[in-house]
Amino acid sequence: MAALTPDITRVRRLVIKIGSALMVDAAGLRSGWLHALCEDVAAWRRRGSDVILVSSGSIALGRRVLGLPDGPLMLEQAQAAAAVGQIRLARAYEEMLAPHGVTTAQILLTLEDSQDRRRYLNSRATMQTLLGLGVVPIVNENDTVATDEIRFGDNDRLAAQIAVTCGADQLLLLSDVDGLYTANPKTDPDARHLPVVAHLTAEIEAMGGDPVSGISRGGMKTKLMAARTAVAGGCAMAIAEGSVDHPLTAVANGARVTWFLPHDDPQAARKRWIAAMKPRGELVLDEGAAQALAAGKSLLPAGVTAVTGSFRRGDPVSIRGAAGEALAQGLVRYNATEARRIKGRRSDEIADILGYAARAALVHRDDMAVGRARTDASDTPTTA
């Protein structure tokens, strides 16, 4: 079983979710613990791993500053607490990571941002750019503007969404439990810890319970929902006890956790997702462009001879050869009107044609499933 366990010391891109109960206690920010976590993050960055932190704690921290009572808050109070707490939370990460030479950035999202195609693509592009620059993004739900209908509601699921969006290969949920048990270990002495979950069955999902912390909004049920999203996107996920100092080091040294295993790597899962989407249009290529695709290149406008359909930026399109043969399916970087205007033109002409700085590729190779046909007529949620 141990051979199946992912190696967190060799992770390419790691998303870490930090629960409110780990960040804040009755006295306020747990600075000593956060300092140790940031030492771990810096160590993983030195190893060459990309790291994204999905951090709860803004409301819990802000309510301490504002003197609001424990327990449920009115929406306006919660949003006010988030506004006060978020700036302090971001500053704490910045001050503790800067001495290690690590630059941080703040990203605030809502569920609506992942459901709206344009917002999803913009947030994905921003995070990919930040990671390429060596920055550690600090992500949280935008509690200052989010209402119930546009909320993730907990950062477990937000973290899973971020992991899939960024193509992470591992997601670590730091919590107040050390993994999944067959029953609640606080109430059932016969509860067994599960070190590895290879398949998320109905029986496994039935083991989810309610939150055990008075500060955290999540529970095992939301963690299992996060696991389903993560593994479907090719990302392994672990639930680990986070209250110890240097929690990443503890996991690397064999601390008890539960790993949920994916059946694909992130890139393969993304390609499968793209191939399964219903195309909104079609691009026809000349022979040179078709050969470039087969060699693993991105699709440039110069090789496109015809554009059909009505599509927006980020929509799936079918890519065909001159004889009509299916070559690939991909997510297009221009809308249909723009694509028609730039087809057959060199990339250095695009800015003059459209009147603004443009992307060189019409469909980037990372957003393309070459030689794959769509297998499902239904639309697929934008979670990859």
Backbone hydrogen bonds in HBPLUS format (Angstrom, degrees):
<---DONOR---> <-ACCEPTOR-->    atom                        ^
c    i                          cat <-CA-CA->   ^        H-A-AA   ^      H-
h    n   atom  resd res      DA  || num        DHA   H-A  angle D-A-AA Bond
n    s   type  num  typ     dist DA aas  dist angle  dist       angle   num
A0004-LEU N   A0001-MET O   3.03 MM   3  5.52 148.2  2.13 111.2 120.1     1
A0005-THR N   A0002-ALA O   3.05 MM   3  5.27 151.9  2.13 105.6 114.3     2
A0010-ARG N   A0007-ASP O   3.11 MM   3  5.63 160.0  2.16 113.5 119.5     3
A0050-ASP N   A0012-ARG O   2.99 MM  38  6.30 168.0  2.01 150.9 148.6     4
A0169-ASP N   A0013-ARG O   3.16 MM 156  5.75 140.2  2.32 137.3 146.9     5
A0170-GLN N   A0013-ARG O   3.41 MM 157  6.65 153.6  2.48 165.3 162.7     6
A0014-LEU N   A0050-ASP O   2.83 MM  36  6.06 171.7  1.84 154.2 153.9     7
A0052-ILE N   A0014-LEU O   2.91 MM  38  6.35 151.7  1.99 156.3 162.4     8
A0015-VAL N   A0170-GLN O   3.05 MM 155  6.46 161.6  2.09 150.2 155.6     9
A0172-LEU N   A0015-VAL O   2.81 MM 157  6.22 164.9  1.83 165.7 170.7    10
A0016-ILE N   A0052-ILE O   2.83 MM  36  6.22 163.6  1.85 167.4 173.1    11
A0054-VAL N   A0016-ILE O   2.75 MM  38  5.99 171.7  1.76 156.3 158.6    12
A0017-LYS N   A0172-LEU O   2.84 MM 155  6.21 166.6  1.86 157.9 161.6    13
A0174-LEU N   A0017-LYS O   2.86 MM 157  5.81 159.6  1.90 157.5 161.5    14
A0018-ILE N   A0054-VAL O   2.91 MM  36  6.26 157.9  1.96 151.5 155.7    15
A0056-SER N   A0018-ILE O   2.93 MM  38  5.95 172.4  1.93 165.0 167.6    16
A0022-LEU N   A0019-GLY O   3.09 MM   3  5.50 143.1  2.23 107.6 117.8    17
A0023-MET N   A0019-GLY O   3.34 MM   4  6.69 144.9  2.48 143.9 153.5    18
A0023-MET N   A0020-SER O   3.03 MM   3  5.13 122.5  2.37  99.1 113.9    19
A0024-VAL N   A0020-SER O   2.96 MM   4  6.00 163.8  1.98 168.3 169.9    20
A0030-ARG N   A0023-MET O   2.83 MM   7  5.58 165.3  1.86 153.4 152.1    21
A0025-ASP N   A0028-GLY O   2.90 MM   3  5.27 163.8  1.93 149.3 149.6    22
A0028-GLY N   A0025-ASP O   2.96 MM   3  5.27 154.2  2.03 111.6 119.9    23
A0031-SER N   A0029-LEU O   3.03 MM   2  5.53 127.2  2.32 105.4  90.2    24
A0034-LEU N   A0030-ARG O   3.01 MM   4  6.24 165.4  2.03 157.0 161.8    25
A0035-HIS N   A0031-SER O   2.84 MM   4  5.97 153.6  1.91 149.0 156.1    26
A0036-ALA N   A0032-GLY O   3.19 MM   4  6.47 155.6  2.25 144.3 149.7    27
A0037-LEU N   A0033-TRP O   2.96 MM   4  6.30 157.1  2.01 151.6 158.4    28
A0038-CYS N   A0034-LEU O   2.91 MM   4  6.13 161.7  1.95 151.5 156.1    29
A0039-GLU N   A0035-HIS O   3.05 MM   4  6.35 141.8  2.20 141.4 151.6    30
A0040-ASP N   A0036-ALA O   3.15 MM   4  6.51 151.0  2.24 144.6 151.6    31
A0040-ASP N   A0037-LEU O   2.99 MM   3  5.11 116.7  2.41  96.9 112.4    32
A0041-VAL N   A0037-LEU O   2.90 MM   4  6.31 158.5  1.95 152.2 158.6    33
A0042-ALA N   A0038-CYS O   2.95 MM   4  6.09 163.1  1.97 146.8 150.8    34
A0043-ALA N   A0039-GLU O   3.01 MM   4  6.21 150.3  2.10 141.1 149.3    35
A0044-TRP N   A0040-ASP O   2.93 MM   4  6.27 155.4  2.00 155.7 162.0    36
A0045-ARG N   A0041-VAL O   2.94 MM   4  6.23 150.8  2.02 147.7 156.4    37
A0046-ARG N   A0042-ALA O   2.98 MM   4  6.26 152.4  2.06 145.6 152.6    38
A0047-ARG N   A0043-ALA O   3.16 MM   4  6.47 134.4  2.38 135.7 147.5    39
A0047-ARG N   A0044-TRP O   3.15 MM   3  5.01 128.1  2.43  90.7 104.5    40
A0049-SER N   A0044-TRP O   3.09 MM   5  5.62 155.0  2.16 159.2 151.4    41
A0048-GLY N   A0045-ARG O   2.90 MM   3  5.10 150.7  1.98 104.2 113.9    42
A0053-LEU N   A0137-PRO O   3.00 MM  84  6.25 165.9  2.02 175.2 174.2    43
A0139-VAL N   A0053-LEU O   2.71 MM  86  6.05 169.6  1.72 165.4 168.1    44
A0055-SER N   A0139-VAL O   2.85 MM  84  6.14 136.2  2.05 159.6 173.2    45
A0061-LEU N   A0057-GLY O   2.83 MM   4  5.79 154.7  1.89 146.3 153.0    46
A0062-GLY N   A0058-SER O   2.83 MM   4  5.86 160.7  1.86 144.5 151.0    47
A0063-ARG N   A0059-ILE O   2.89 MM   4  5.95 158.8  1.93 153.2 157.3    48
A0064-ARG N   A0061-LEU O   3.19 MM   3  5.36 128.4  2.47  98.4 111.3    49
A0065-VAL N   A0061-LEU O   3.23 MM   4  6.60 156.9  2.28 148.0 153.9    50
A0066-LEU N   A0062-GLY O   2.91 MM   4  6.14 156.9  1.96 151.5 157.9    51
A0067-GLY N   A0063-ARG O   2.93 MM   4  5.74 115.1  2.36 129.9 143.6    52
A0068-LEU N   A0063-ARG O   2.90 MM   5  4.94 143.6  2.04 142.5 149.4    53
A0067-GLY N   A0064-ARG O   3.31 MM   3  5.09 146.3  2.43  92.8 102.4    54
A0077-GLN N   A0074-MET O   2.96 MM   3  5.20 118.1  2.35 103.8 119.6    55
A0078-ALA N   A0074-MET O   2.88 MM   4  6.19 161.3  1.92 161.9 168.1    56
A0079-GLN N   A0075-LEU O   2.92 MM   4  6.14 158.1  1.96 153.3 159.2    57
A0080-ALA N   A0076-GLU O   2.98 MM   4  6.11 149.4  2.08 138.5 147.1    58
A0081-ALA N   A0077-GLN O   2.83 MM   4  6.06 159.9  1.87 150.5 156.2    59
A0082-ALA N   A0078-ALA O   2.90 MM   4  6.11 153.5  1.97 143.4 150.9    60
A0083-ALA N   A0079-GLN O   3.01 MM   4  6.19 153.9  2.07 141.8 148.3    61
A0084-VAL N   A0080-ALA O   3.10 MM   4  6.40 154.7  2.17 149.0 154.9    62
A0085-GLY N   A0081-ALA O   2.78 MM   4  5.89 163.4  1.80 152.8 158.5    63
A0086-GLN N   A0082-ALA O   2.79 MM   4  5.60 159.4  1.83 148.7 152.9    64
A0089-LEU N   A0085-GLY O   2.86 MM   4  6.06 153.1  1.93 153.2 161.8    65
A0090-ALA N   A0086-GLN O   2.93 MM   4  6.12 168.3  1.94 154.7 156.5    66
A0091-ARG N   A0087-ILE O   3.09 MM   4  6.14 154.1  2.16 135.4 143.0    67
A0092-ALA N   A0088-ARG O   2.95 MM   4  6.11 152.0  2.03 143.6 150.7    68
A0093-TYR N   A0089-LEU O   3.19 MM   4  6.54 161.4  2.22 151.7 155.2    69
A0094-GLU N   A0090-ALA O   2.99 MM   4  6.20 163.6  2.02 149.1 154.2    70
A0095-GLU N   A0091-ARG O   2.87 MM   4  6.04 167.2  1.89 155.2 157.9    71
A0096-MET N   A0092-ALA O   3.06 MM   4  6.17 146.2  2.18 144.0 152.6    72
A0097-LEU N   A0093-TYR O   2.95 MM   4  5.99 141.8  2.10 151.0 159.4    73
A0098-ALA N   A0094-GLU O   2.95 MM   4  5.78 151.2  2.03 147.8 154.6    74
A0100-HIS N   A0097-LEU O   2.99 MM   3  5.46 146.7  2.11 113.1 123.2    75
A0102-VAL N   A0097-LEU O   3.25 MM   5  5.34 160.8  2.29 139.4 135.8    76
A0101-GLY N   A0098-ALA O   2.82 MM   3  5.07 160.9  1.85 119.2 122.1    77
A0136-VAL N   A0103-THR O   2.90 MM  33  6.27 166.1  1.92 160.4 163.5    78
A0105-ALA N   A0136-VAL O   3.28 MM  31  6.39 143.3  2.43 134.0 131.8    79
A0138-ILE N   A0105-ALA O   2.61 MM  33  5.82 158.9  1.65 162.9 169.5    80
A0107-ILE N   A0138-ILE O   2.92 MM  31  6.07 162.1  1.95 150.2 149.5    81
A0140-ASN N   A0107-ILE O   3.09 MM  33  6.62 146.9  2.20 157.6 166.3    82
A0109-LEU N   A0140-ASN O   3.06 MM  31  6.47 157.7  2.12 153.3 160.0    83
A0142-ASN N   A0109-LEU O   2.66 MM  33  5.09 156.1  1.72 138.8 141.0    84
A0113-ASP N   A0110-THR O   2.95 MM   3  5.33 137.2  2.14 106.7 118.1    85
A0111-LEU N   A0150-ILE O   3.04 MM  39  5.09 138.0  2.22 131.8 133.2    86
A0114-SER N   A0111-LEU O   3.04 MM   3  5.44 137.8  2.23 107.0 117.9    87
A0115-GLN N   A0111-LEU O   3.17 MM   4  6.47 137.5  2.36 144.6 156.9    88
A0116-ASP N   A0112-GLU O   2.95 MM   4  5.99 150.1  2.04 149.8 155.2    89
A0120-TYR N   A0116-ASP O   2.88 MM   4  6.00 160.7  1.92 158.5 164.9    90
A0121-LEU N   A0117-ARG O   2.98 MM   4  6.19 164.1  2.00 151.0 154.4    91
A0122-ASN N   A0118-ARG O   2.95 MM   4  6.16 159.6  2.00 150.5 156.5    92
A0123-SER N   A0119-ARG O   2.89 MM   4  6.07 166.4  1.91 154.2 157.5    93
A0124-ARG N   A0120-TYR O   2.93 MM   4  6.08 157.9  1.98 148.5 155.3    94
A0125-ALA N   A0121-LEU O   2.90 MM   4  6.05 161.7  1.93 147.2 152.3    95
A0126-THR N   A0122-ASN O   2.93 MM   4  6.12 156.9  1.98 147.7 154.2    96
A0127-MET N   A0123-SER O   3.00 MM   4  6.19 166.0  2.02 150.0 153.1    97
A0128-GLN N   A0124-ARG O   2.93 MM   4  6.11 161.3  1.96 151.6 157.2    98
A0129-THR N   A0125-ALA O   2.97 MM   4  6.10 155.5  2.03 144.4 151.1    99
A0130-LEU N   A0126-THR O   2.93 MM   4  6.19 162.6  1.96 152.5 157.1   100
A0131-LEU N   A0127-MET O   2.94 MM   4  6.12 165.2  1.97 151.6 155.4   101
A0132-GLY N   A0128-GLN O   2.95 MM   4  6.11 152.5  2.03 142.8 150.8   102
A0133-LEU N   A0129-THR O   3.08 MM   4  6.34 130.7  2.33 140.7 153.4   103
A0133-LEU N   A0130-LEU O   3.06 MM   3  5.11 134.7  2.27  96.9 109.6   104
A0135-VAL N   A0130-LEU O   2.99 MM   5  5.24 161.8  2.02 152.6 146.6   105
A0134-GLY N   A0131-LEU O   3.00 MM   3  5.04 161.0  2.03 106.2 111.2   106
A0143-ASP N   A0141-GLU O   2.82 MM   2  5.58 128.5  2.09 111.6  95.5   107
A0145-VAL N   A0142-ASN O   3.23 MM   3  6.07 161.5  2.27 121.7 125.8   108
A0146-ALA N   A0142-ASN O   3.03 MM   4  5.97 149.5  2.13 153.3 162.0   109
A0150-ILE N   A0147-THR O   2.93 MM   3  5.64 157.9  1.97 125.9 132.7   110
A0159-ALA N   A0155-ASN O   2.92 MM   4  5.76 155.0  1.99 130.2 136.8   111
A0160-ALA N   A0156-ASP O   3.11 MM   4  6.44 152.4  2.19 143.6 150.9   112
A0161-GLN N   A0157-ARG O   2.95 MM   4  6.18 157.4  2.00 147.7 153.7   113
A0162-ILE N   A0158-LEU O   2.89 MM   4  6.18 159.5  1.93 152.9 158.5   114
A0163-ALA N   A0159-ALA O   2.86 MM   4  6.06 157.3  1.91 147.6 154.1   115
A0164-VAL N   A0160-ALA O   3.06 MM   4  6.30 159.8  2.10 149.7 153.6   116
A0165-THR N   A0161-GLN O   2.86 MM   4  6.00 160.1  1.90 149.7 156.3   117
A0166-CYS N   A0162-ILE O   2.94 MM   4  6.04 158.3  1.98 153.2 157.1   118
A0168-ALA N   A0163-ALA O   2.82 MM   5  4.92 161.6  1.85 154.8 155.3   119
A0167-GLY N   A0164-VAL O   3.24 MM   3  5.05 155.8  2.30  97.6 104.9   120
A0236-ALA N   A0169-ASP O   3.08 MM  67  6.08 155.0  2.14 135.9 130.3   121
A0171-LEU N   A0236-ALA O   2.76 MM  65  6.18 142.5  1.90 152.5 164.6   122
A0238-ALA N   A0171-LEU O   2.80 MM  67  6.30 152.9  1.88 159.9 169.2   123
A0173-LEU N   A0238-ALA O   2.79 MM  65  6.07 175.1  1.79 172.1 170.7   124
A0240-ALA N   A0173-LEU O   3.01 MM  67  6.17 169.9  2.02 159.9 158.9   125
A0175-SER N   A0240-ALA O   2.92 MM  65  6.10 165.6  1.94 169.5 174.4   126
A0242-GLY N   A0175-SER O   2.81 MM  67  5.13 173.3  1.81 153.7 151.8   127
A0194-LEU N   A0180-LEU O   2.87 MM  14  5.72 162.7  1.90 173.2 167.8   128
A0182-THR N   A0192-ARG O   2.85 MM  10  5.33 144.5  1.98 139.6 151.0   129
A0187-THR N   A0184-ASN O   3.09 MM   3  5.66 152.6  2.17 114.9 122.3   130
A0188-ASP N   A0184-ASN O   2.85 MM   4  5.80 142.9  1.99 157.1 169.1   131
A0191-ALA N   A0188-ASP O   3.12 MM   3  5.53 165.6  2.14 118.0 120.1   132
A0259-TRP N   A0195-PRO O   2.91 MM  64  6.21 162.8  1.94 138.9 140.0   133
A0197-VAL N   A0259-TRP O   2.73 MM  62  6.09 157.8  1.78 166.7 170.4   134
A0261-LEU N   A0197-VAL O   3.07 MM  64  6.36 161.5  2.10 156.7 159.9   135
A0201-THR N   A0199-HIS O   3.11 MM   2  5.78 119.7  2.49 108.5  92.4   136
A0205-GLU N   A0201-THR O   3.01 MM   4  6.33 164.6  2.04 152.8 156.6   137
A0206-ALA N   A0202-ALA O   3.00 MM   4  6.13 137.7  2.18 139.7 150.3   138
A0207-MET N   A0204-ILE O   2.99 MM   3  5.47 158.9  2.04 112.8 119.7   139
A0208-GLY N   A0205-GLU O   3.28 MM   3  5.82 170.6  2.28 114.9 117.5   140
A0223-LYS N   A0219-GLY O   3.18 MM   4  6.48 148.7  2.28 145.4 154.7   141
A0224-LEU N   A0220-MET O   2.94 MM   4  6.20 150.7  2.03 150.8 157.3   142
A0225-MET N   A0221-LYS O   3.08 MM   4  6.39 148.5  2.18 142.2 151.1   143
A0226-ALA N   A0222-THR O   2.90 MM   4  6.12 150.3  1.99 140.9 149.2   144
A0227-ALA N   A0223-LYS O   2.86 MM   4  6.13 148.5  1.96 140.6 149.6   145
A0228-ARG N   A0224-LEU O   3.06 MM   4  6.32 152.8  2.14 143.3 149.1   146
A0229-THR N   A0225-MET O   3.25 MM   4  6.58 160.2  2.29 146.7 150.8   147
A0230-ALA N   A0226-ALA O   2.89 MM   4  6.12 166.5  1.91 156.0 160.0   148
A0231-VAL N   A0227-ALA O   2.92 MM   4  6.00 174.2  1.93 158.3 158.7   149
A0232-ALA N   A0228-ARG O   3.21 MM   4  6.11 151.7  2.29 138.2 145.9   150
A0233-GLY N   A0230-ALA O   2.95 MM   3  5.22 134.6  2.16 103.0 116.0   151
A0235-CYS N   A0230-ALA O   2.98 MM   5  5.04 161.9  2.01 139.2 135.6   152
A0234-GLY N   A0231-VAL O   3.06 MM   3  4.97 162.7  2.09 106.4 108.1   153
A0237-MET N   A0260-PHE O   3.06 MM  23  5.09 160.8  2.10 141.6 147.7   154
A0260-PHE N   A0237-MET O   2.65 MM  23  5.09 158.7  1.70 158.6 165.8   155
A0239-ILE N   A0258-THR O   2.97 MM  19  5.35 148.6  2.07 142.6 152.3   156
A0258-THR N   A0239-ILE O   3.18 MM  19  5.35 152.2  2.26 141.1 149.4   157
A0250-ALA N   A0246-HIS O   3.01 MM   4  6.31 151.7  2.09 149.4 158.3   158
A0251-VAL N   A0247-PRO O   3.07 MM   4  6.31 155.9  2.13 143.6 148.3   159
A0252-ALA N   A0248-LEU O   2.94 MM   4  6.22 163.4  1.97 151.4 156.3   160
A0253-ASN N   A0249-THR O   2.88 MM   4  6.07 136.5  2.07 142.4 154.4   161
A0253-ASN N   A0250-ALA O   3.16 MM   3  5.04 126.3  2.46  90.8 104.8   162
A0255-ALA N   A0250-ALA O   2.94 MM   5  5.42 155.0  2.00 144.0 144.3   163
A0254-GLY N   A0251-VAL O   3.06 MM   3  5.28 163.5  2.09 111.4 113.8   164
A0269-ALA N   A0265-ASP O   2.98 MM   4  6.17 163.7  2.00 163.2 168.5   165
A0270-ARG N   A0266-PRO O   2.96 MM   4  6.12 154.4  2.03 144.3 151.2   166
A0271-LYS N   A0267-GLN O   2.97 MM   4  6.22 159.5  2.01 150.3 155.6   167
A0272-ARG N   A0268-ALA O   3.00 MM   4  6.20 159.8  2.04 148.7 153.9   168
A0273-TRP N   A0269-ALA O   2.98 MM   4  6.18 153.3  2.05 144.7 152.1   169
A0274-ILE N   A0270-ARG O   2.92 MM   4  6.20 160.3  1.96 152.6 157.4   170
A0275-ALA N   A0271-LYS O   2.93 MM   4  6.14 161.8  1.97 150.4 155.4   171
A0276-ALA N   A0272-ARG O   3.09 MM   4  6.24 134.6  2.31 138.8 149.8   172
A0276-ALA N   A0273-TRP O   3.23 MM   3  5.24 132.3  2.47  94.8 107.3   173
A0277-MET N   A0274-ILE O   3.26 MM   3  5.52 160.5  2.30 108.8 114.6   174
A0280-ARG N   A0316-PRO O   2.74 MM  36  5.90 169.5  1.75 160.2 156.9   175
A0318-SER N   A0281-GLY O   2.94 MM  37  6.26 166.2  1.95 150.7 147.3   176
A0282-GLU N   A0308-THR O   2.95 MM  26  5.17 159.7  1.99 134.6 136.6   177
A0308-THR N   A0282-GLU O   2.97 MM  26  5.17 164.3  2.00 150.6 154.3   178
A0283-LEU N   A0318-SER O   2.82 MM  35  6.24 156.5  1.87 162.9 171.1   179
A0320-ARG N   A0283-LEU O   2.85 MM  37  6.19 169.2  1.86 168.9 172.6   180
A0284-VAL N   A0306-ALA O   2.99 MM  22  5.06 164.9  2.01 145.8 147.3   181
A0305-THR N   A0284-VAL O   2.75 MM  21  5.62 161.6  1.78 150.9 157.3   182
A0285-LEU N   A0320-ARG O   2.90 MM  35  6.23 153.2  1.97 157.1 165.4   183
A0286-ASP N   A0303-GLY O   2.92 MM  17  5.58 151.0  2.01 154.1 160.9   184
A0290-ALA N   A0286-ASP O   3.07 MM   4  6.32 156.9  2.12 153.0 160.1   185
A0291-GLN N   A0287-GLU O   3.04 MM   4  6.27 153.4  2.11 147.9 154.2   186
A0292-ALA N   A0288-GLY O   3.01 MM   4  6.28 149.8  2.11 142.4 151.1   187
A0293-LEU N   A0289-ALA O   2.97 MM   4  6.26 154.4  2.03 150.1 155.9   188
A0294-ALA N   A0290-ALA O   3.13 MM   4  6.37 159.3  2.18 144.2 149.6   189
A0295-ALA N   A0291-GLN O   3.09 MM   4  6.33 131.2  2.34 137.2 149.8   190
A0295-ALA N   A0292-ALA O   3.12 MM   3  5.06 132.1  2.36  93.0 106.3   191
A0297-LYS N   A0292-ALA O   2.93 MM   5  5.28 159.8  1.97 148.9 146.0   192
A0296-GLY N   A0293-LEU O   2.94 MM   3  5.15 162.9  1.97 111.9 115.6   193
A0299-LEU N   A0363-VAL O   2.87 MM  64  5.11 163.6  1.90 164.6 162.3   194
A0362-LEU N   A0299-LEU O   2.72 MM  63  5.64 150.9  1.80 154.4 164.7   195
A0363-VAL N   A0299-LEU O   3.30 MM  64  5.11 159.9  2.34 134.7 139.1   196
A0303-GLY N   A0300-LEU O   3.22 MM   3  6.01 154.3  2.29 122.4 127.0   197
A0304-VAL N   A0301-PRO O   3.06 MM   3  5.43 170.3  2.07 119.7 122.4   198
A0344-GLY N   A0301-PRO O   2.72 MM  43  5.53 150.6  1.80 144.2 134.0   199
A0336-ALA N   A0311-PHE O   2.92 MM  25  5.23 153.3  2.00 152.4 146.0   200
A0315-ASP N   A0312-ARG O   3.04 MM   3  5.58 162.2  2.07 140.1 139.6   201
A0314-GLY N   A0332-VAL O   2.67 MM  18  5.19 164.4  1.69 159.8 164.8   202
A0332-VAL N   A0315-ASP O   3.01 MM  17  5.88 159.2  2.05 167.5 161.6   203
A0317-VAL N   A0330-GLY O   2.80 MM  13  5.60 153.5  1.87 160.0 168.8   204
A0330-GLY N   A0317-VAL O   3.08 MM  13  5.60 159.9  2.12 155.1 160.2   205
A0319-ILE N   A0328-ALA O   2.90 MM   9  5.08 160.7  1.93 152.6 146.1   206
A0327-LEU N   A0319-ILE O   2.85 MM   8  5.62 164.3  1.87 157.0 158.0   207
A0328-ALA N   A0319-ILE O   3.20 MM   9  5.08 156.4  2.26 139.7 140.3   208
A0321-GLY N   A0325-GLU O   2.87 MM   4  5.26 155.7  1.93 147.6 155.1   209
A0324-GLY N   A0321-GLY O   2.97 MM   3  5.23 161.7  2.00 114.1 118.3   210
A0371-GLY N   A0327-LEU O   2.64 MM  44  5.21 158.1  1.68 137.1 143.2   211
A0329-GLN N   A0369-ALA O   3.06 MM  40  5.34 145.7  2.18 129.2 139.5   212
A0369-ALA N   A0329-GLN O   2.76 MM  40  5.34 172.6  1.76 166.9 167.4   213
A0331-LEU N   A0367-ASP O   2.93 MM  36  5.49 149.1  2.02 149.8 159.9   214
A0333-ARG N   A0362-LEU O   2.83 MM  29  5.39 161.1  1.86 166.4 166.7   215
A0339-ALA N   A0335-ASN O   2.88 MM   4  6.07 161.9  1.91 157.2 163.3   216
A0340-ARG N   A0336-ALA O   3.01 MM   4  6.21 154.4  2.07 149.4 154.8   217
A0341-ARG N   A0337-THR O   3.23 MM   4  6.49 147.3  2.34 141.0 149.6   218
A0341-ARG N   A0338-GLU O   3.06 MM   3  5.12 120.0  2.44  95.5 110.8   219
A0342-ILE N   A0338-GLU O   3.08 MM   4  6.37 144.0  2.21 151.2 160.7   220
A0343-LYS N   A0339-ALA O   3.00 MM   4  5.86 124.5  2.31 144.1 155.1   221
A0345-ARG N   A0342-ILE O   3.03 MM   3  5.42 154.7  2.10 139.8 138.5   222
A0349-GLU N   A0346-ARG O   3.02 MM   3  5.44 160.6  2.06 113.2 119.0   223
A0350-ILE N   A0347-SER O   3.25 MM   3  5.47 157.5  2.31 107.4 113.7   224
A0353-ILE N   A0349-GLU O   3.08 MM   4  6.32 154.4  2.15 153.3 161.3   225
A0354-LEU N   A0350-ILE O   2.86 MM   4  6.02 171.2  1.87 166.2 167.2   226
A0355-GLY N   A0351-ALA O   2.71 MM   4  5.30 138.3  1.88 134.8 146.4   227
A0367-ASP N   A0364-HIS O   2.93 MM   3  5.36 149.5  2.02 112.1 121.6   228
A0368-MET N   A0365-ARG O   3.35 MM   3  5.10 148.2  2.45 110.9 107.1   229
A0383-THR N   A0381-PRO O   2.86 MM   2  5.65 129.7  2.12 110.4  94.8   230
